[in-house]
Amino acid sequence: MEKDLYKTSRTMYIIEAGLEYLISILFADAFLATLTSSLGISDSLTGIISSFISLGCVFQLIAMFMSRGRAKRTVIILSVFNQLLFMFLYVIPLTSGGKSFKIAIFVVCIFVAYLIYNIAHPKKINWLMSLVPDGQRGRFTATKEIISLIMGMAFSFGMGSVIDYYKEIGDIRTAFIICAIVVFVLMLMHTATMLLTREKPVEHVLEDRHEILNVLKDKNLIRVSVIFLIWYIATYAANPFYGTYQTKELGFSLTFVSVLSIVSAVARVISSIFMGSYADKRSFAKMIRLCFLIAALAFLCNVFCVPENGKILFTAYKILYSVAMGGINSALINLCYDYVSPEKRVHALAVTQALAGLAGFFSTLVTSLLVGKIQENGNLFLGMSLYAQQVVSAIAVILTLAVITYVSLTLIKGAKLKNQSR
């Protein structure tokens, strides 16, 4: 039997993904809202900042012009810079200077951090996913996600409790110092896992820019890109505003938010086990349609979520959305692998996520104007007493139903027609 040279590297990939996930927790949802609130940043601007991860996807296009040669060294260097910038975000509130200056530095740092992350991301995914045999991708990505979520449960609860404790005693500065140190330690561990990961020899390389740009003409790529596009518009119309909704209107503590994260992570673990197996047996197209349906139900919960029922309905949203995301993330990546030839995969990931990311960012920009207007009007919309987050949730429901229809008509029904014509 031939020795598997990449078995240890796949283990390192799983650990790397887990450590990267832990870092991301400290800059998402209520954790980010706590940071922005300490700087006096409004809900609408916090929503826009939250969507920088979407806008950053545009810079994945740069990966199309740096795909020659090996990825490992470039990815490691960019990852270190990216995570150092994230660490600095917790330092900014501790520095001297005026409010406007601190906000400007914060916005620039988080923007550049996501910019660097997204330049490296397609090369990193292509490098690490190439270590996984095609027939095992569904189960592997499910396992990787499950382990990340288990790591994130204890981490989220612990860090949420730390911040709540120091906030209650009026010493939020110490909490931010601890967070900065934690990010730095995680960065060192994350870098070590990548250094210990092998890299396969480069087999498929597009030779010039003309061939790279021809990727844009690939009909299969366009088909997959539309799915990314509609989904990003839907999710970025609502999700960036939920962090402030939890800490302000709904009045959740970070400890309760962390408990929600644990509950939703358990749901996502269970879902990932099922979804990975389902995708390998049925197809990633059918799996993602099922996940989008669950996501639509999740957003629907938030259409009716108010302070009086917030703990019940927002918990329902978190569970349902986590079940959906147990398949959506891996499906979006694996659809590129299913529908695009190997030599085009780096570029396919870059193009689809860049276009969708740009659409997602503008989706947040538009809805942030709506959020600001509704809040200025005393939470009134079309004469009805509604929180802004309820309105954007309704928008997300409609858009998610649209992407379900698209997947059904193009990938699933289209595949059936193609098979019948053979």
VEXTI-432718 format. One line per field, with one value per residue (C-alpha): residue number from 1; residue in one letter; y, z, x. Coordinates in Angstrom, 2 decimals, padded with zeros to 5 digits, m for minus. Layout:
BEGIN
k = c(NUM_...)
r = c(A_...)
Y = c(Y_...)
Z = c(Z_...)
X = c(X_...)
END
This chain:
BEGIN
k = c(1_2_3_4_5_6_7_8_9_10_11_12_13_14_15_16_17_18_19_20_21_22_23_24_25_26_27_28_29_30_31_32_33_34_35_36_37_38_39_40_41_42_43_44_45_46_47_48_49_50_51_52_53_54_55_56_57_58_59_60_61_62_63_64_65_66_67_68_69_70_71_72_73_74_75_76_77_78_79_80_81_82_83_84_85_86_87_88_89_90_91_92_93_94_95_96_97_98_99_100_101_102_103_104_105_106_107_108_109_110_111_112_113_114_115_116_117_118_119_120_121_122_123_124_125_126_127_128_129_130_131_132_133_134_135_136_137_138_139_140_141_142_143_144_145_146_147_148_149_150_151_152_153_154_155_156_157_158_159_160_161_162_163_164_165_166_167_168_169_170_171_172_173_174_175_176_177_178_179_180_181_182_183_184_185_186_187_188_189_190_191_192_193_194_195_196_197_198_199_200_201_202_203_204_205_206_207_208_209_210_211_212_213_214_215_216_217_218_219_220_221_222_223_224_225_226_227_228_229_230_231_232_233_234_235_236_237_238_239_240_241_242_243_244_245_246_247_248_249_250_251_252_253_254_255_256_257_258_259_260_261_262_263_264_265_266_267_268_269_270_271_272_273_274_275_276_277_278_279_280_281_282_283_284_285_286_287_288_289_290_291_292_293_294_295_296_297_298_299_300_301_302_303_304_305_306_307_308_309_310_311_312_313_314_315_316_317_318_319_320_321_322_323_324_325_326_327_328_329_330_331_332_333_334_335_336_337_338_339_340_341_342_343_344_345_346_347_348_349_350_351_352_353_354_355_356_357_358_359_360_361_362_363_364_365_366_367_368_369_370_371_372_373_374_375_376_377_378_379_380_381_382_383_384_385_386_387_388_389_390_391_392_393_394_395_396_397_398_399_400_401_402_403_404_405_406_407_408_409_410_411_412_413_414_415_416_417_418_419_420_421_422)
r = c(M_E_K_D_L_Y_K_T_S_R_T_M_Y_I_I_E_A_G_L_E_Y_L_I_S_I_L_F_A_D_A_F_L_A_T_L_T_S_S_L_G_I_S_D_S_L_T_G_I_I_S_S_F_I_S_L_G_C_V_F_Q_L_I_A_M_F_M_S_R_G_R_A_K_R_T_V_I_I_L_S_V_F_N_Q_L_L_F_M_F_L_Y_V_I_P_L_T_S_G_G_K_S_F_K_I_A_I_F_V_V_C_I_F_V_A_Y_L_I_Y_N_I_A_H_P_K_K_I_N_W_L_M_S_L_V_P_D_G_Q_R_G_R_F_T_A_T_K_E_I_I_S_L_I_M_G_M_A_F_S_F_G_M_G_S_V_I_D_Y_Y_K_E_I_G_D_I_R_T_A_F_I_I_C_A_I_V_V_F_V_L_M_L_M_H_T_A_T_M_L_L_T_R_E_K_P_V_E_H_V_L_E_D_R_H_E_I_L_N_V_L_K_D_K_N_L_I_R_V_S_V_I_F_L_I_W_Y_I_A_T_Y_A_A_N_P_F_Y_G_T_Y_Q_T_K_E_L_G_F_S_L_T_F_V_S_V_L_S_I_V_S_A_V_A_R_V_I_S_S_I_F_M_G_S_Y_A_D_K_R_S_F_A_K_M_I_R_L_C_F_L_I_A_A_L_A_F_L_C_N_V_F_C_V_P_E_N_G_K_I_L_F_T_A_Y_K_I_L_Y_S_V_A_M_G_G_I_N_S_A_L_I_N_L_C_Y_D_Y_V_S_P_E_K_R_V_H_A_L_A_V_T_Q_A_L_A_G_L_A_G_F_F_S_T_L_V_T_S_L_L_V_G_K_I_Q_E_N_G_N_L_F_L_G_M_S_L_Y_A_Q_Q_V_V_S_A_I_A_V_I_L_T_L_A_V_I_T_Y_V_S_L_T_L_I_K_G_A_K_L_K_N_Q_S_R)
Y = c(000.00_003.42_005.70_008.74_011.65_014.22_012.63_014.78_017.87_017.32_017.18_020.46_021.93_021.02_022.64_025.71_026.19_025.91_028.51_030.90_030.47_031.38_034.63_035.43_035.03_038.06_040.29_039.19_039.95_041.06_041.07_043.53_045.52_045.83_047.17_049.63_050.80_051.59_053.88_055.52_054.04_054.04_050.91_051.71_052.21_049.03_047.20_048.57_047.61_044.10_043.82_044.60_040.86_040.86_043.81_042.20_039.37_041.77_041.68_037.94_038.95_039.80_036.07_035.56_037.35_035.71_032.07_030.93_028.83_027.65_029.21_028.31_031.10_033.85_032.65_032.45_035.95_037.50_035.64_036.99_040.59_040.11_038.76_041.42_044.04_042.24_042.25_046.01_046.58_045.78_048.18_051.19_051.92_052.02_054.68_058.42_060.62_062.01_059.95_060.70_059.80_056.46_055.59_056.42_054.24_051.42_051.48_051.55_048.70_046.35_047.15_046.40_043.26_041.83_043.02_041.00_038.01_037.87_038.23_035.11_033.12_031.54_030.40_029.02_027.10_025.68_024.66_022.99_021.46_019.89_017.64_016.10_013.32_014.33_011.57_012.65_016.42_016.46_014.42_016.19_019.70_018.56_017.16_020.32_022.49_020.32_020.55_024.33_024.69_022.57_024.70_027.84_026.84_027.01_029.91_032.08_031.46_032.08_035.30_036.55_035.98_037.78_040.86_040.90_040.68_043.60_045.61_045.20_046.42_049.34_048.11_047.37_048.35_045.22_043.09_044.57_043.96_040.30_039.99_041.47_039.02_036.09_037.07_037.25_033.78_032.31_033.92_032.16_028.80_029.35_030.15_027.00_024.76_026.18_025.78_022.09_021.57_020.10_021.52_019.47_020.19_022.66_020.72_023.14_026.71_029.22_030.73_034.29_036.97_036.31_032.72_033.89_036.39_033.64_032.10_034.85_033.39_029.95_029.26_026.89_029.55_032.11_029.64_029.14_032.85_033.81_031.58_033.33_036.70_036.33_034.64_037.33_040.07_038.28_037.57_040.94_042.75_041.53_039.81_042.84_044.52_041.62_042.26_045.64_044.29_041.72_044.08_047.09_046.54_042.93_043.68_040.47_040.20_038.80_035.77_035.07_035.73_033.18_030.64_031.22_030.57_027.27_026.17_027.16_025.49_022.21_022.55_023.26_020.24_017.92_019.54_019.28_015.53_015.11_017.69_016.38_012.85_014.13_016.09_013.13_010.91_013.31_016.39_019.73_021.42_019.53_020.02_023.79_024.11_022.40_024.68_027.83_026.76_026.43_029.83_031.42_030.05_031.46_034.98_034.65_034.18_037.57_039.24_038.71_039.03_041.86_042.41_040.66_037.37_038.04_035.22_032.67_033.82_034.95_031.58_029.90_032.07_031.16_027.44_027.37_029.63_027.46_024.32_026.01_027.20_023.63_023.03_026.40_027.33_024.00_023.79_027.18_026.18_022.64_023.78_025.46_022.15_020.29_022.66_024.12_022.35_022.00_024.59_027.23_026.61_029.33_031.86_030.52_030.98_034.44_035.61_034.19_035.43_038.82_039.52_038.23_040.12_043.38_042.78_041.92_045.11_047.30_045.37_046.42_050.01_050.21_048.54_050.66_053.72_052.02_051.05_054.62_056.06_053.71_054.42_058.18_057.84_056.22_052.63_053.35_051.82_052.49_053.63_050.40_050.11_047.93_047.64_048.12_044.57_043.16_044.95_043.85_040.29_040.35_041.47_038.56_036.08_037.26_037.13_033.67_032.35_033.79_031.86_028.65_029.11_029.75_026.61_024.52_025.77_025.82_023.33_020.69_020.79_021.65_018.60_016.36_017.65_017.16_013.56_012.78_014.07_011.69)
Z = c(000.00_m000.99_001.94_002.33_002.33_003.16_006.13_008.72_006.55_006.47_010.28_010.32_007.95_010.40_013.30_011.18_010.32_013.99_015.12_012.34_013.43_017.02_015.84_013.70_016.70_018.40_015.43_014.70_015.91_019.56_020.08_017.21_018.46_021.88_020.23_018.02_020.89_022.96_020.14_019.79_016.33_015.23_014.43_010.71_010.49_012.54_009.95_007.15_009.03_009.54_005.79_005.09_005.01_002.01_000.27_000.94_m001.36_m004.27_m003.62_m004.21_m007.85_m007.16_m006.60_m010.30_m011.14_m008.50_m009.00_m010.53_m008.36_m004.82_m002.42_001.02_001.64_000.29_002.28_005.56_005.21_004.35_007.19_009.76_008.60_008.54_012.10_013.49_012.17_013.84_017.11_016.78_016.65_020.37_021.01_019.29_022.08_024.56_022.68_023.16_020.54_019.60_018.84_015.11_014.80_016.58_014.44_011.26_012.28_013.30_009.96_007.97_009.97_009.72_006.01_005.28_007.46_005.40_002.19_002.98_004.15_000.92_m001.31_000.31_000.68_m002.81_m002.89_000.64_m000.06_m003.31_m001.56_001.40_m000.39_m002.95_m000.11_000.19_m002.23_m004.33_m003.01_000.59_000.30_001.75_004.83_005.30_005.20_007.61_010.03_009.76_010.51_013.43_015.14_014.59_016.14_019.17_019.73_019.30_021.92_024.95_023.49_022.81_026.26_028.00_026.17_026.49_030.25_030.53_028.69_030.67_033.96_033.21_031.71_034.91_037.11_034.77_033.45_029.77_028.98_030.71_028.71_025.47_026.53_027.22_023.82_022.04_023.78_022.93_019.24_019.22_020.78_018.35_015.46_016.52_016.74_013.42_011.67_013.11_011.65_008.16_008.42_009.24_006.25_003.02_m000.42_m003.53_m006.65_m008.98_m011.76_m013.31_m014.02_m016.37_m018.31_m019.05_m018.22_m021.41_m020.30_m016.77_m018.03_m020.17_m016.90_m016.82_m019.96_m018.41_m018.38_m015.43_m013.45_m014.23_m013.10_m009.74_m009.38_m009.50_m006.47_m004.54_m005.71_m004.55_m001.27_m000.33_m001.08_001.15_004.10_004.06_003.95_007.51_009.34_009.80_011.95_014.32_016.52_017.74_017.85_020.43_022.69_022.41_021.52_022.76_025.75_025.64_027.68_025.98_028.25_026.91_023.37_023.99_025.28_022.06_020.15_021.96_021.28_017.62_017.32_018.57_015.97_013.29_014.33_014.03_010.75_009.32_009.94_008.03_005.30_004.42_003.96_002.12_m000.35_m001.10_m001.76_m003.52_m004.72_m003.37_m005.43_m003.66_m000.32_m000.73_m001.77_001.46_003.46_001.81_002.73_006.39_006.19_004.93_007.98_010.19_008.79_009.13_012.91_013.10_011.20_014.39_016.92_019.48_023.07_024.54_022.74_021.80_023.76_022.19_018.56_018.26_019.69_017.06_014.39_015.60_015.63_012.20_010.62_012.05_010.68_007.27_007.44_008.29_004.58_002.82_003.31_002.15_m000.70_m002.13_m002.30_m003.50_m006.23_m007.83_m007.62_m009.13_m012.02_m012.86_m014.26_m011.93_m013.67_m013.22_m009.59_m007.94_m010.39_m010.08_m006.30_m006.69_m009.28_m007.62_m004.14_m005.43_m007.39_m004.60_m001.99_m003.84_m004.16_m000.46_000.55_m001.51_m000.07_003.41_002.27_001.00_004.04_006.41_004.97_005.65_009.18_009.93_008.56_010.57_013.78_013.16_012.77_016.19_014.83_012.47_008.98_006.64_009.64_011.57_014.79_013.69_014.55_011.59_012.01_011.52_008.18_006.87_007.98_005.76_002.85_003.54_003.49_000.04_m001.42_000.03_m001.56_m004.84_m004.63_m003.79_m006.98_m009.00_m007.71_m008.43_m012.01_m013.07_m011.17_m010.22_m012.94_m015.51_m014.51_m014.83_m018.33_m019.34_m018.09_m019.84_m023.17_m023.07)
X = c(000.00_001.33_002.15_m000.11_002.35_m000.30_m002.10_m000.27_m000.74_m004.50_m004.45_m002.51_m005.11_m007.89_m006.01_m005.16_m008.83_m009.78_m007.25_m008.26_m011.88_m011.02_m009.44_m012.48_m014.81_m013.24_m014.10_m017.66_m021.17_m021.39_m017.61_m017.17_m020.18_m018.50_m015.35_m017.18_m019.41_m016.33_m015.21_m018.63_m019.33_m023.01_m025.06_m025.16_m021.38_m020.84_m022.93_m020.77_m017.59_m019.00_m019.43_m015.76_m015.19_m017.52_m015.83_m012.47_m013.47_m013.02_m009.30_m009.31_m009.10_m005.46_m004.92_m005.64_m002.39_m000.21_m001.10_002.19_004.48_003.96_001.49_002.83_005.34_003.09_000.08_002.02_003.49_000.13_m001.61_000.86_000.33_m003.44_m003.58_m001.26_m003.66_m006.55_m004.63_m004.08_m007.86_m008.03_m005.15_m006.75_m009.31_m006.39_m004.45_m004.62_m006.21_m009.60_m012.69_m012.66_m008.97_m009.46_m012.48_m010.56_m007.59_m009.94_m011.78_m008.52_m006.96_m009.94_m010.32_m006.65_m006.77_m009.63_m007.97_m004.82_m006.83_m008.78_m005.73_m004.28_m007.52_m007.95_m004.31_m004.59_m007.80_m006.41_m003.16_m004.85_m007.85_m005.50_m004.31_m007.79_m008.89_m011.92_m014.18_m013.58_m014.08_m017.59_m016.71_m013.36_m014.82_m017.54_m014.94_m012.85_m015.87_m017.00_m013.61_m013.50_m016.93_m016.06_m012.95_m015.05_m017.65_m015.37_m013.37_m016.42_m017.91_m014.59_m013.79_m017.37_m017.28_m013.92_m015.19_m018.46_m016.55_m014.24_m017.10_m019.14_m016.28_m015.64_m012.29_m012.93_m009.32_m008.00_m010.43_m009.13_m005.49_m006.32_m008.02_m004.99_m002.64_m004.94_m004.96_m001.15_m000.76_m003.30_m001.40_001.82_000.05_m001.73_001.55_003.16_000.43_000.96_004.74_004.17_001.84_003.20_002.51_001.85_003.92_002.18_000.46_m002.00_m000.91_m002.50_000.35_m000.72_m003.23_m005.19_m005.88_m006.69_m009.26_m010.81_m011.97_m014.60_m016.16_m016.68_m020.45_m020.16_m018.32_m021.03_m023.69_m021.98_m021.17_m024.85_m025.49_m022.70_m024.03_m027.65_m026.69_m024.18_m026.74_m029.26_m027.01_m025.22_m028.55_m029.24_m026.39_m024.08_m026.76_m027.43_m024.38_m025.64_m029.20_m028.14_m026.19_m028.52_m032.20_m032.40_m030.14_m028.07_m024.87_m021.75_m022.04_m025.54_m024.30_m021.56_m024.10_m026.03_m022.81_m022.35_m025.93_m025.68_m022.27_m023.72_m026.47_m023.87_m021.76_m024.75_m025.72_m022.19_m022.13_m025.37_m024.69_m021.22_m022.56_m025.64_m023.49_m021.22_m024.26_m026.66_m024.68_m023.57_m026.30_m029.10_m027.43_m027.10_m030.75_m031.80_m029.50_m030.86_m034.40_m033.36_m031.62_m034.84_m036.67_m033.91_m034.27_m038.05_m037.62_m035.91_m038.74_m040.79_m037.93_m038.39_m037.12_m040.20_m039.48_m035.86_m034.25_m036.59_m036.74_m033.12_m032.06_m034.25_m032.60_m029.09_m029.86_m031.52_m028.90_m026.12_m027.75_m027.88_m024.26_m023.25_m023.55_m023.52_m019.86_m018.47_m021.00_m020.08_m016.41_m017.07_m019.46_m016.44_m014.60_m017.59_m018.26_m014.84_m011.76_m008.70_m006.53_m009.24_m010.18_m008.07_m009.47_m013.01_m012.92_m011.42_m013.96_m017.06_m016.21_m015.03_m018.21_m020.41_m018.41_m018.78_m022.53_m022.71_m020.91_m023.23_m026.16_m025.01_m024.47_m028.04_m029.59_m027.45_m029.19_m032.51_m031.43_m030.33_m033.58_m035.79_m033.88_m034.03_m037.83_m038.16_m038.31_m041.19_m041.39_m044.33_m046.32_m045.63_m043.64_m040.72_m037.06_m034.73_m033.40_m036.89_m037.18_m033.77_m034.58_m037.67_m035.49_m033.11_m036.03_m037.15_m033.63_m032.94_m036.13_m034.83_m031.55_m033.47_m035.46_m032.30_m030.52_m033.62_m033.99_m030.33_m028.19_m030.77_m033.42_m030.75_m028.72_m031.79_m032.53_m028.90_m028.90_m032.19_m030.82_m027.85)
END
